[in-house]
Amino acid sequence: MSRGQRVAQEISLIRSALAQQGDRLQKLPRQAVWVIHLSNGKSYRLTYQPIPVSTWALHPPDNDASWLLGTIDRALNNQADSSNRR
């Protein structure tokens, strides 16, 4: 699976996890940036950082952002766990 396909798959999982909480994800045009709109009115930018390690980053960093990263990590780890079981 190419990096682009993997990012698309991960975004789908992240979007699903956020929707379950009542939040939504919006892709910005011509940028590798997504905006997370929380149900409390706060927004964060989500970017994929391919170098040096493939990871997701949230801006601006604050306490809510660390909670949100936990939600994203759980969504991605659940997907990794289920694919390892196959």
KEVEXFI-238298 format. One record per atom (N, C-alpha, C): chain; atom name; x, y, z. Coordinates in pm, whole numbers, plus 32768, in hexadecimal, padded with zeros to 4 digits. Layout:
BEGIN
{mol->A	atom->CA	xx->X	yy->Y	zz->Z}
...
! end
This chain:
BEGIN
{mol->A	atom->N	xx->8055	yy->7F8A	zz->8000}
{mol->A	atom->CA	xx->8000	yy->8000	zz->8000}
{mol->A	atom->C	xx->805A	yy->807C	zz->8000}
{mol->A	atom->N	xx->803D	yy->80DA	zz->7FA8}
{mol->A	atom->CA	xx->808D	yy->8154	zz->7F9F}
{mol->A	atom->C	xx->806E	yy->81B0	zz->8016}
{mol->A	atom->N	xx->80C6	yy->8210	zz->802B}
{mol->A	atom->CA	xx->80B3	yy->826D	zz->809A}
{mol->A	atom->C	xx->8031	yy->82BC	zz->8089}
{mol->A	atom->N	xx->8012	yy->82E5	zz->800E}
{mol->A	atom->CA	xx->7F96	yy->832E	zz->7FF4}
{mol->A	atom->C	xx->7F1B	yy->82DC	zz->8014}
{mol->A	atom->N	xx->7F1E	yy->825C	zz->7FF0}
{mol->A	atom->CA	xx->7EAD	yy->8204	zz->800F}
{mol->A	atom->C	xx->7E9F	yy->81F0	zz->80A6}
{mol->A	atom->N	xx->7F11	yy->81E2	zz->80E9}
{mol->A	atom->CA	xx->7F0D	yy->81D0	zz->817B}
{mol->A	atom->C	xx->7ED6	yy->824C	zz->81C0}
{mol->A	atom->N	xx->7F00	yy->82C2	zz->8194}
{mol->A	atom->CA	xx->7ECD	yy->833F	zz->81CE}
{mol->A	atom->C	xx->7E37	yy->834A	zz->81B6}
{mol->A	atom->N	xx->7E09	yy->8328	zz->8140}
{mol->A	atom->CA	xx->7D79	yy->832D	zz->8121}
{mol->A	atom->C	xx->7D2B	yy->82CD	zz->817B}
{mol->A	atom->N	xx->7D62	yy->8257	zz->8190}
{mol->A	atom->CA	xx->7D20	yy->81F5	zz->81E7}
{mol->A	atom->C	xx->7D1D	yy->8228	zz->8277}
{mol->A	atom->N	xx->7D8B	yy->8261	zz->82A7}
{mol->A	atom->CA	xx->7D91	yy->8295	zz->832F}
{mol->A	atom->C	xx->7D30	yy->830A	zz->8341}
{mol->A	atom->N	xx->7D25	yy->8361	zz->82DE}
{mol->A	atom->CA	xx->7CC8	yy->83D1	zz->82E6}
{mol->A	atom->C	xx->7C3A	yy->839D	zz->82F1}
{mol->A	atom->N	xx->7C1B	yy->8334	zz->82A9}
{mol->A	atom->CA	xx->7B96	yy->82F9	zz->82B1}
{mol->A	atom->C	xx->7B79	yy->82C7	zz->833F}
{mol->A	atom->N	xx->7BDA	yy->8286	zz->837C}
{mol->A	atom->CA	xx->7BCA	yy->8256	zz->8406}
{mol->A	atom->C	xx->7BBD	yy->82C9	zz->8468}
{mol->A	atom->N	xx->7C0E	yy->8330	zz->8455}
{mol->A	atom->CA	xx->7C09	yy->83A5	zz->84AD}
{mol->A	atom->C	xx->7B82	yy->83EB	zz->849F}
{mol->A	atom->N	xx->7B54	yy->83FB	zz->8424}
{mol->A	atom->CA	xx->7AD2	yy->843C	zz->840B}
{mol->A	atom->C	xx->7A62	yy->83EE	zz->8451}
{mol->A	atom->N	xx->7A67	yy->836B	zz->844A}
{mol->A	atom->CA	xx->7A01	yy->8317	zz->8489}
{mol->A	atom->C	xx->7A05	yy->8325	zz->8522}
{mol->A	atom->N	xx->7A7C	yy->8323	zz->855C}
{mol->A	atom->CA	xx->7A89	yy->8330	zz->85EE}
{mol->A	atom->C	xx->7A57	yy->83B8	zz->861D}
{mol->A	atom->N	xx->7A75	yy->8421	zz->85D1}
{mol->A	atom->CA	xx->7A48	yy->84A7	zz->85F6}
{mol->A	atom->C	xx->79B1	yy->84B4	zz->85E8}
{mol->A	atom->N	xx->7978	yy->8478	zz->8581}
{mol->A	atom->CA	xx->78E7	yy->847F	zz->856C}
{mol->A	atom->C	xx->789C	yy->843C	zz->85DE}
{mol->A	atom->N	xx->78D4	yy->83D1	zz->8616}
{mol->A	atom->CA	xx->7895	yy->838D	zz->8687}
{mol->A	atom->C	xx->788C	yy->83E8	zz->8701}
{mol->A	atom->N	xx->78E6	yy->8449	zz->870A}
{mol->A	atom->CA	xx->78E7	yy->84A8	zz->877A}
{mol->A	atom->C	xx->789B	yy->8528	zz->875A}
{mol->A	atom->N	xx->7866	yy->8534	zz->86E2}
{mol->A	atom->CA	xx->781D	yy->85AB	zz->86BC}
{mol->A	atom->C	xx->7874	yy->8618	zz->8681}
{mol->A	atom->N	xx->78F0	yy->85F6	zz->865F}
{mol->A	atom->CA	xx->794D	yy->8655	zz->8623}
{mol->A	atom->C	xx->7956	yy->8639	zz->858E}
{mol->A	atom->N	xx->7991	yy->8697	zz->8542}
{mol->A	atom->CA	xx->799D	yy->867E	zz->84B2}
{mol->A	atom->C	xx->7A25	yy->86A7	zz->847E}
{mol->A	atom->N	xx->7A49	yy->8670	zz->840C}
{mol->A	atom->CA	xx->7ACB	yy->8684	zz->83CE}
{mol->A	atom->C	xx->7AB5	yy->86C1	zz->8344}
{mol->A	atom->N	xx->7B02	yy->8729	zz->8324}
{mol->A	atom->CA	xx->7AF5	yy->876D	zz->82A3}
{mol->A	atom->C	xx->7B7E	yy->8778	zz->8263}
{mol->A	atom->N	xx->7B8B	yy->874F	zz->81E6}
{mol->A	atom->CA	xx->7C08	yy->8758	zz->819A}
{mol->A	atom->C	xx->7C16	yy->87E4	zz->8161}
{mol->A	atom->N	xx->7C8C	yy->8820	zz->8172}
{mol->A	atom->CA	xx->7CA5	yy->88A2	zz->8134}
{mol->A	atom->C	xx->7CD3	yy->888C	zz->80A4}
{mol->A	atom->N	xx->7CA5	yy->88DF	zz->8047}
{mol->A	atom->CA	xx->7CC9	yy->88CD	zz->7FBA}
{mol->A	atom->C	xx->7D5E	yy->88E3	zz->7FA2}
{mol->A	atom->N	xx->7D96	yy->8890	zz->7F4D}
{mol->A	atom->CA	xx->7E21	yy->8899	zz->7F1F}
{mol->A	atom->C	xx->7E88	yy->8898	zz->7F8F}
{mol->A	atom->N	xx->7E65	yy->885F	zz->8001}
{mol->A	atom->CA	xx->7EC2	yy->8856	zz->8071}
{mol->A	atom->C	xx->7EB1	yy->87CD	zz->80B3}
{mol->A	atom->N	xx->7F1B	yy->879B	zz->80EC}
{mol->A	atom->CA	xx->7F12	yy->871E	zz->8138}
{mol->A	atom->C	xx->7EEF	yy->8740	zz->81C8}
{mol->A	atom->N	xx->7E7E	yy->8786	zz->81D7}
{mol->A	atom->CA	xx->7E52	yy->87B5	zz->825A}
{mol->A	atom->C	xx->7DBC	yy->879B	zz->8266}
{mol->A	atom->N	xx->7D93	yy->876B	zz->82DA}
{mol->A	atom->CA	xx->7D07	yy->8756	zz->82FA}
{mol->A	atom->C	xx->7CE7	yy->87AA	zz->8375}
{mol->A	atom->N	xx->7C6F	yy->87DF	zz->837B}
{mol->A	atom->CA	xx->7C44	yy->882C	zz->83EF}
{mol->A	atom->C	xx->7BDF	yy->87D8	zz->843B}
{mol->A	atom->N	xx->7BF9	yy->87C8	zz->84BC}
{mol->A	atom->CA	xx->7B9D	yy->8780	zz->8514}
{mol->A	atom->C	xx->7B47	yy->87E8	zz->8559}
{mol->A	atom->N	xx->7AC5	yy->87DD	zz->8546}
{mol->A	atom->CA	xx->7A66	yy->8837	zz->8587}
{mol->A	atom->C	xx->7A26	yy->87E9	zz->85FA}
{mol->A	atom->N	xx->7A4A	yy->880E	zz->8676}
{mol->A	atom->CA	xx->7A11	yy->87CB	zz->86EA}
{mol->A	atom->C	xx->7985	yy->87FE	zz->8706}
{mol->A	atom->N	xx->7937	yy->87AC	zz->874A}
{mol->A	atom->CA	xx->78AD	yy->87D3	zz->8769}
{mol->A	atom->C	xx->78A6	yy->8849	zz->87C9}
{mol->A	atom->N	xx->7915	yy->8866	zz->8811}
{mol->A	atom->CA	xx->7915	yy->88D9	zz->886C}
{mol->A	atom->C	xx->793B	yy->895C	zz->8827}
{mol->A	atom->N	xx->794D	yy->8958	zz->87A2}
{mol->A	atom->CA	xx->796B	yy->89D1	zz->8756}
{mol->A	atom->C	xx->79FF	yy->89E7	zz->873B}
{mol->A	atom->N	xx->7A56	yy->899A	zz->877A}
{mol->A	atom->CA	xx->7AE6	yy->89A7	zz->8764}
{mol->A	atom->C	xx->7B0F	yy->8961	zz->86E3}
{mol->A	atom->N	xx->7B78	yy->8993	zz->86A4}
{mol->A	atom->CA	xx->7BAC	yy->8956	zz->862A}
{mol->A	atom->C	xx->7C41	yy->893D	zz->8637}
{mol->A	atom->N	xx->7C6E	yy->88D2	zz->85F7}
{mol->A	atom->CA	xx->7CFC	yy->88AF	zz->85F2}
{mol->A	atom->C	xx->7D21	yy->888B	zz->8564}
{mol->A	atom->N	xx->7D9F	yy->88A4	zz->8540}
{mol->A	atom->CA	xx->7DD3	yy->8878	zz->84BF}
{mol->A	atom->C	xx->7E1B	yy->87F4	zz->84D3}
{mol->A	atom->N	xx->7DFB	yy->8794	zz->8480}
{mol->A	atom->CA	xx->7E3B	yy->8710	zz->8483}
{mol->A	atom->C	xx->7E90	yy->8702	zz->8406}
{mol->A	atom->N	xx->7F10	yy->86E4	zz->841A}
{mol->A	atom->CA	xx->7F6B	yy->86D3	zz->83A8}
{mol->A	atom->C	xx->7FB4	yy->864F	zz->83B6}
{mol->A	atom->N	xx->7FD7	yy->8616	zz->8344}
{mol->A	atom->CA	xx->8026	yy->859B	zz->8342}
{mol->A	atom->C	xx->80B8	yy->85C2	zz->8331}
{mol->A	atom->N	xx->810D	yy->8593	zz->838B}
{mol->A	atom->CA	xx->819C	yy->85B2	zz->8389}
{mol->A	atom->C	xx->81E8	yy->8535	zz->835B}
{mol->A	atom->N	xx->820F	yy->852D	zz->82DA}
{mol->A	atom->CA	xx->824F	yy->84B4	zz->82A9}
{mol->A	atom->C	xx->82E1	yy->84A3	zz->82D5}
{mol->A	atom->N	xx->8324	yy->8513	zz->82F5}
{mol->A	atom->CA	xx->83B3	yy->850C	zz->8314}
{mol->A	atom->C	xx->83CA	yy->854B	zz->839B}
{mol->A	atom->N	xx->8418	yy->8517	zz->83F4}
{mol->A	atom->CA	xx->846A	yy->849E	zz->83EE}
{mol->A	atom->C	xx->841B	yy->841F	zz->840C}
{mol->A	atom->N	xx->83AB	yy->842A	zz->8455}
{mol->A	atom->CA	xx->8357	yy->83B4	zz->846D}
{mol->A	atom->C	xx->82CB	yy->83D5	zz->843D}
{mol->A	atom->N	xx->8289	yy->8373	zz->8408}
{mol->A	atom->CA	xx->8201	yy->8389	zz->83D8}
{mol->A	atom->C	xx->81A4	yy->8398	zz->844F}
{mol->A	atom->N	xx->8170	yy->8411	zz->8460}
{mol->A	atom->CA	xx->811A	yy->842C	zz->84D3}
{mol->A	atom->C	xx->80B9	yy->849C	zz->84B2}
{mol->A	atom->N	xx->8054	yy->84AA	zz->8505}
{mol->A	atom->CA	xx->7FF2	yy->8515	zz->84F8}
{mol->A	atom->C	xx->8010	yy->8580	zz->8560}
{mol->A	atom->N	xx->7FFA	yy->85FF	zz->853C}
{mol->A	atom->CA	xx->8012	yy->866D	zz->8599}
{mol->A	atom->C	xx->7F98	yy->86C8	zz->859D}
{mol->A	atom->N	xx->7F7C	yy->86FC	zz->8615}
{mol->A	atom->CA	xx->7F0C	yy->875A	zz->8628}
{mol->A	atom->C	xx->7F42	yy->87E2	zz->864D}
{mol->A	atom->N	xx->7F01	yy->8849	zz->8619}
{mol->A	atom->CA	xx->7F26	yy->88D3	zz->8639}
{mol->A	atom->C	xx->7EA8	yy->8920	zz->865A}
{mol->A	atom->N	xx->7EA1	yy->8972	zz->86BB}
{mol->A	atom->CA	xx->7F07	yy->8990	zz->871F}
{mol->A	atom->C	xx->7F0A	yy->8925	zz->878C}
{mol->A	atom->N	xx->7F80	yy->890D	zz->87C4}
{mol->A	atom->CA	xx->7F89	yy->88AA	zz->882F}
{mol->A	atom->C	xx->7F51	yy->88E3	zz->88B2}
{mol->A	atom->N	xx->7EF9	yy->889A	zz->88F3}
{mol->A	atom->CA	xx->7EC5	yy->88BD	zz->8977}
{mol->A	atom->C	xx->7E8C	yy->883F	zz->89B7}
{mol->A	atom->N	xx->7E4B	yy->884C	zz->8A2B}
{mol->A	atom->CA	xx->7E16	yy->87D5	zz->8A70}
{mol->A	atom->C	xx->7DAE	yy->878D	zz->8A1D}
{mol->A	atom->N	xx->7D56	yy->87D6	zz->89DA}
{mol->A	atom->CA	xx->7CF2	yy->8796	zz->8985}
{mol->A	atom->C	xx->7D33	yy->874D	zz->8910}
{mol->A	atom->N	xx->7DA1	yy->8785	zz->88DE}
{mol->A	atom->CA	xx->7DE6	yy->8746	zz->886E}
{mol->A	atom->C	xx->7E21	yy->86C0	zz->8897}
{mol->A	atom->N	xx->7E54	yy->86B5	zz->8911}
{mol->A	atom->CA	xx->7E8C	yy->8634	zz->893D}
{mol->A	atom->C	xx->7E1C	yy->85CD	zz->894A}
{mol->A	atom->N	xx->7DA7	yy->85F7	zz->8978}
{mol->A	atom->CA	xx->7D34	yy->859C	zz->8980}
{mol->A	atom->C	xx->7D0A	yy->8570	zz->88F4}
{mol->A	atom->N	xx->7D0B	yy->85CE	zz->8898}
{mol->A	atom->CA	xx->7CE5	yy->85B0	zz->880E}
{mol->A	atom->C	xx->7D4A	yy->8552	zz->87CC}
{mol->A	atom->N	xx->7DCA	yy->8566	zz->87E6}
{mol->A	atom->CA	xx->7E30	yy->850B	zz->87B0}
{mol->A	atom->C	xx->7E1D	yy->847E	zz->87E6}
{mol->A	atom->N	xx->7DF1	yy->8473	zz->8864}
{mol->A	atom->CA	xx->7DD3	yy->83F0	zz->889D}
{mol->A	atom->C	xx->7D62	yy->83AC	zz->8851}
{mol->A	atom->N	xx->7CFC	yy->83F8	zz->882D}
{mol->A	atom->CA	xx->7C8C	yy->83C2	zz->87DF}
{mol->A	atom->C	xx->7CBD	yy->8392	zz->8757}
{mol->A	atom->N	xx->7D12	yy->83E1	zz->8718}
{mol->A	atom->CA	xx->7D49	yy->83BD	zz->8694}
{mol->A	atom->C	xx->7DA1	yy->8340	zz->86A0}
{mol->A	atom->N	xx->7DF7	yy->833B	zz->8707}
{mol->A	atom->CA	xx->7E4D	yy->82C7	zz->871A}
{mol->A	atom->C	xx->7DFB	yy->8248	zz->8730}
{mol->A	atom->N	xx->7D91	yy->8251	zz->8780}
{mol->A	atom->CA	xx->7D3D	yy->81DB	zz->8798}
{mol->A	atom->C	xx->7CFC	yy->81AB	zz->8716}
{mol->A	atom->N	xx->7CCC	yy->8208	zz->86C5}
{mol->A	atom->CA	xx->7C8D	yy->81E3	zz->8645}
{mol->A	atom->C	xx->7CF2	yy->819C	zz->85EB}
{mol->A	atom->N	xx->7D6B	yy->81CF	zz->85E4}
{mol->A	atom->CA	xx->7DD1	yy->8194	zz->858E}
{mol->A	atom->C	xx->7E05	yy->8111	zz->85C7}
{mol->A	atom->N	xx->7E12	yy->8108	zz->864B}
{mol->A	atom->CA	xx->7E42	yy->808C	zz->8689}
{mol->A	atom->C	xx->7DDB	yy->801E	zz->867F}
{mol->A	atom->N	xx->7D5A	yy->803F	zz->8687}
{mol->A	atom->CA	xx->7CF2	yy->7FDA	zz->8676}
{mol->A	atom->C	xx->7CF9	yy->7F9F	zz->85EB}
{mol->A	atom->N	xx->7D14	yy->7FF3	zz->8587}
{mol->A	atom->CA	xx->7D1F	yy->7FC4	zz->84FE}
{mol->A	atom->C	xx->7D99	yy->7F6A	zz->84F0}
{mol->A	atom->N	xx->7E09	yy->7F90	zz->852F}
{mol->A	atom->CA	xx->7E83	yy->7F3E	zz->8527}
{mol->A	atom->C	xx->7E6E	yy->7EB8	zz->856D}
{mol->A	atom->N	xx->7E2B	yy->7EB9	zz->85E0}
{mol->A	atom->CA	xx->7E0F	yy->7E3D	zz->8628}
{mol->A	atom->C	xx->7DB8	yy->7DE0	zz->85D6}
{mol->A	atom->N	xx->7D51	yy->7E14	zz->8595}
{mol->A	atom->CA	xx->7CF7	yy->7DBF	zz->8548}
{mol->A	atom->C	xx->7D3C	yy->7D87	zz->84CD}
{mol->A	atom->N	xx->7D97	yy->7DD1	zz->848F}
{mol->A	atom->CA	xx->7DDD	yy->7D9C	zz->8419}
{mol->A	atom->C	xx->7E44	yy->7D34	zz->8441}
{mol->A	atom->N	xx->7E7A	yy->7D3D	zz->84BC}
{mol->A	atom->CA	xx->7ED9	yy->7CD8	zz->84EA}
{mol->A	atom->C	xx->7E94	yy->7C55	zz->8509}
{mol->A	atom->N	xx->7E14	yy->7C58	zz->852A}
{mol->A	atom->CA	xx->7DCA	yy->7BDF	zz->854C}
{mol->A	atom->C	xx->7DA6	yy->7B8E	zz->84D0}
{mol->A	atom->N	xx->7DA6	yy->7BCB	zz->845B}
{mol->A	atom->CA	xx->7D7C	yy->7B87	zz->83DF}
{mol->A	atom->C	xx->7DE3	yy->7B25	zz->83B0}
! end
